Each structure stands twice: as C-alpha cells, then as structure tokens.
Amino acid sequence: MDTTTDASEDSLWPAERAVLQRAVTKRRIEFATVRVCARAALAELGVPPAPILPGPRGAPGWPAGIVGSMTHCAGYRGAAVASDQVAASIGIDAEPHGPLPAGVLEAIARPEELSRLAELAVSEPRVHWDRVLFSMKESVYKAWFPLTGSWLDFDGASITVEPAAGAFTAVLQVPGPVLNGRELTTFTGRFSTSDTLVLTAITVPAGGG
C-alpha cells in the first residue's frame, strides 16, 4: 500500500504519538502517513488496526503472525505486509531518483559493484545507478534484520543487477541467517525507476527458497 499524499497527525494512535514527543513536524507526518499505509495493508489481510511502534534499530513492530516493511522519502510513503506463513521477511525502500551526494557511493559500494555500475551507466545512462544500488542495499538490510536481529554493513552483500528483468541479486558476504535449517546466502529482489522515484523490494519466502 502506498501514497503520495500525507495523512494528518490525528491518525496516530496514542502509543505512537508518545514515541514522537520530541520529533519535528516533518518526522511526525512521515511517521503517521506510512502507518496509515501499513494499517490499510494489514486490513487487506484481515488484521485489525493497532499501533505500530518502532522496535530495535527502529524496525516496525508488527502484529503477531505478520512480517512487513515500511519506507518513505520525499513525495512517497509505502508499506508492504504478509503473513509469516507466506514470507519470512520483507524489505522495501523508496528513494528520490537523483544522484547520491558526493562520497556516498564510495562508502557503500564494494569494488566489484563500482565496476558493475560503470557498465550500467554506459548501457542505461538515464538511470542514477548509484541511487538504485543504495536503495537495493537498504532493502537488503530491511529483509536481513528481522531474520537476524543484527546489523549488516553496506559491504555485507554484493549486488548484481539485471536491468531488463527489473531484478537484482544480493550475495551475502557474511554468514547468512538460517531458515528452516538452511543458511540463506542470497536475497533476490525487484526494482523500478521513474523520473522521480526509485523503488526496491525483497521478499524472503517462508520456506527460505
């Protein structure tokens, strides 16, 4: 569920409002709107509305039996949810479609990723591949964290992009989470770009496949 229109702060539940006592107005509106999206998505699964509070490292605390992810950037808010019988975790990210600030790409990209981005820039120069890679890495982390409860550095996954398919593969460079007795070594995801927006998403199936 997504939107380009902000909700009112009045949509916040009291428990949500309590964690935002010192937040600026922009932060409160983003927080409220993305939770409106999340509650609408949960309603489609038949889950009654409830506060969605930030947990460890700010990850949203979902109702029992639910996995999900939320994201927001300028002009866009979105949430995705699923039953934990369908998915083990979800990671989504939205970014403005423009170049990263100077120095950021070198801080987040592995050497092999820089080489891949250089090739992509030649074949599809209209796309800001540095921003796409950043978004992909954000989705990787959001899918990783619920499975591990631990931090993953930007160099913890090496990403290969398939532009024609709108897909990407992240090969973990550290020991992966174990799901149903099997270590996950890769995450696969989808991406799209428009003139203004980059969207990336990863769903880890409940079976770990």
C-alpha positions as CSV (number, residue, x, y, z in Angstrom):
1,M,0.0,0.0,0.0
2,D,1.4,3.4,-0.9
3,T,0.5,7.0,-1.2
4,T,1.9,10.4,-2.4
5,T,-0.5,12.3,-0.1
6,D,0.4,12.9,3.6
7,A,-2.0,12.0,6.3
8,S,-2.8,14.0,9.4
9,E,-1.1,13.6,12.7
10,D,-4.5,12.8,14.1
11,S,-4.2,9.4,12.5
12,L,-1.5,8.5,15.1
13,W,-2.5,6.2,18.0
14,P,-1.7,7.5,21.5
15,A,1.2,5.0,21.9
16,E,2.6,6.1,18.5
17,R,2.3,9.8,19.5
18,A,4.1,9.1,22.7
19,V,7.3,8.0,20.9
20,L,7.3,11.2,18.8
21,Q,7.2,13.8,21.6
22,R,10.5,15.4,20.5
23,A,10.1,14.8,16.8
24,V,9.8,17.7,14.4
25,T,6.6,18.1,12.4
26,K,8.0,16.6,9.2
27,R,9.0,13.5,11.0
28,R,5.6,13.1,12.7
29,I,3.8,13.4,9.4
30,E,6.0,10.9,7.7
31,F,5.6,8.5,10.7
32,A,1.8,8.9,10.6
33,T,1.4,8.6,6.9
34,V,3.5,5.4,6.5
35,R,1.5,3.8,9.3
36,V,-1.8,4.7,7.6
37,C,-0.4,2.8,4.6
38,A,0.6,-0.1,6.9
39,R,-2.8,-0.3,8.6
40,A,-4.5,-0.3,5.2
41,A,-2.3,-3.1,4.0
42,L,-3.0,-5.1,7.2
43,A,-6.7,-4.6,6.8
44,E,-6.5,-6.4,3.5
45,L,-5.1,-9.4,5.4
46,G,-8.0,-9.1,7.9
47,V,-5.8,-7.8,10.7
48,P,-7.5,-5.2,12.9
49,P,-5.9,-1.8,13.3
50,A,-3.3,-1.3,16.1
51,P,-0.4,0.9,16.9
52,I,2.8,0.1,15.0
53,L,5.7,1.0,17.3
54,P,9.4,1.2,16.4
55,G,11.4,-1.7,17.9
56,P,15.2,-2.4,17.9
57,R,17.0,-0.1,15.4
58,G,13.7,1.5,14.5
59,A,12.3,-1.6,12.8
60,P,8.5,-1.6,13.0
61,G,6.8,-3.9,15.5
62,W,4.2,-5.9,13.5
63,P,1.2,-7.8,15.0
64,A,1.8,-11.4,15.7
65,G,1.9,-13.6,12.6
66,I,2.8,-10.6,10.3
67,V,6.0,-9.6,8.6
68,G,6.4,-6.3,6.8
69,S,8.4,-3.3,5.9
70,M,7.8,0.5,5.6
71,T,9.6,3.2,3.7
72,H,9.2,6.9,3.0
73,C,11.0,9.6,1.0
74,A,10.1,13.0,-0.4
75,G,6.7,12.6,-2.0
76,Y,6.2,8.9,-1.3
77,R,5.2,6.7,1.6
78,G,4.7,2.9,1.3
79,A,4.2,-0.3,3.3
80,A,4.2,-4.0,2.5
81,V,3.0,-6.8,4.7
82,A,2.4,-10.5,4.6
83,S,1.5,-13.5,6.8
84,D,4.5,-15.2,8.3
85,Q,3.2,-18.4,6.7
86,V,3.9,-16.8,3.3
87,A,7.0,-14.7,3.9
88,A,9.8,-14.9,6.4
89,S,10.7,-11.2,5.9
90,I,10.1,-8.3,3.6
91,G,12.4,-5.3,2.8
92,I,11.2,-2.3,0.8
93,D,12.8,1.1,0.1
94,A,12.0,4.2,-1.8
95,E,14.5,6.9,-2.8
96,P,14.4,10.1,-4.8
97,H,15.7,9.3,-8.3
98,G,18.8,11.5,-8.3
99,P,22.5,11.1,-7.8
100,L,23.8,10.3,-4.3
101,P,25.7,13.1,-2.5
102,A,29.4,13.2,-3.2
103,G,31.4,10.4,-1.4
104,V,28.4,8.3,-0.5
105,L,28.8,5.8,-3.3
106,E,32.4,5.0,-2.4
107,A,31.3,4.5,1.2
108,I,28.5,1.9,0.4
109,A,29.8,0.1,-2.7
110,R,32.1,-2.8,-3.0
111,P,34.8,-2.7,-5.7
112,E,33.0,-5.2,-7.9
113,E,29.8,-3.2,-7.6
114,L,31.5,0.0,-8.7
115,S,32.7,-1.8,-11.9
116,R,29.1,-3.1,-12.5
117,L,27.7,0.4,-12.0
118,A,30.1,1.8,-14.5
119,E,28.9,-0.7,-17.1
120,L,25.3,0.0,-16.3
121,A,25.9,3.8,-16.7
122,V,27.1,3.2,-20.2
123,S,24.2,1.0,-21.3
124,E,21.4,3.0,-19.5
125,P,22.7,6.4,-18.7
126,R,19.3,7.9,-17.8
127,V,19.2,5.9,-14.6
128,H,21.1,7.0,-11.5
129,W,22.5,3.6,-10.7
130,D,24.3,4.9,-7.6
131,R,21.0,5.7,-6.0
132,V,19.5,2.4,-7.2
133,L,22.3,0.5,-5.5
134,F,21.8,2.4,-2.3
135,S,18.1,1.6,-2.3
136,M,18.8,-2.1,-3.0
137,K,21.2,-2.2,-0.1
138,E,18.6,-0.6,2.2
139,S,16.0,-3.3,1.1
140,V,18.6,-6.0,1.8
141,Y,19.2,-4.7,5.3
142,K,15.4,-4.4,6.0
143,A,15.0,-8.0,4.9
144,W,18.0,-9.2,6.8
145,F,17.3,-7.6,10.2
146,P,14.1,-9.4,11.2
147,L,15.8,-12.7,10.5
148,T,19.0,-12.0,12.5
149,G,18.4,-9.0,14.8
150,S,21.9,-7.8,13.9
151,W,23.5,-5.1,11.9
152,L,24.6,-5.6,8.3
153,D,27.2,-3.2,6.9
154,F,26.8,-1.9,3.3
155,D,29.7,-4.2,2.2
156,G,27.9,-7.2,3.7
157,A,26.3,-8.0,0.4
158,S,27.4,-7.9,-3.2
159,I,24.7,-6.9,-5.6
160,T,24.3,-7.8,-9.2
161,V,21.6,-6.0,-11.3
162,E,19.5,-7.4,-14.1
163,P,18.1,-4.3,-15.8
164,A,15.9,-5.9,-18.4
165,A,14.2,-8.0,-15.8
166,G,14.0,-5.3,-13.2
167,A,15.6,-7.6,-10.8
168,F,18.7,-7.9,-8.5
169,T,20.5,-10.5,-6.5
170,A,22.4,-9.8,-3.3
171,V,25.0,-12.3,-2.4
172,L,25.8,-12.2,1.3
173,Q,29.5,-11.8,2.2
174,V,28.9,-12.8,5.8
175,P,27.2,-15.9,7.3
176,G,23.6,-15.7,6.4
177,P,20.5,-16.3,8.6
178,V,19.4,-19.9,9.0
179,L,15.8,-20.5,7.9
180,N,14.2,-24.0,8.1
181,G,17.6,-25.5,8.7
182,R,19.2,-23.9,5.7
183,E,21.6,-21.0,5.6
184,L,20.4,-18.2,3.3
185,T,23.3,-17.0,1.1
186,T,21.4,-14.7,-1.3
187,F,18.4,-12.4,-1.4
188,T,16.6,-11.7,-4.6
189,G,14.6,-8.6,-5.3
190,R,12.8,-6.3,-7.8
191,F,13.3,-2.7,-8.6
192,S,11.8,0.1,-10.7
193,T,12.6,3.6,-11.6
194,S,10.7,6.6,-12.8
195,D,11.7,10.2,-13.4
196,T,11.3,11.0,-9.7
197,L,11.5,7.7,-7.8
198,V,13.5,4.5,-7.2
199,L,11.6,1.6,-5.6
200,T,13.2,-1.7,-4.5
201,A,11.7,-4.7,-2.7
202,I,12.8,-8.1,-1.4
203,T,10.5,-10.9,-0.1
204,V,12.1,-13.9,1.6
205,P,9.7,-16.8,1.2
206,A,8.6,-18.5,4.4
207,G,10.3,-21.7,3.2
208,G,13.5,-19.8,2.6
209,G,13.5,-20.5,-1.2
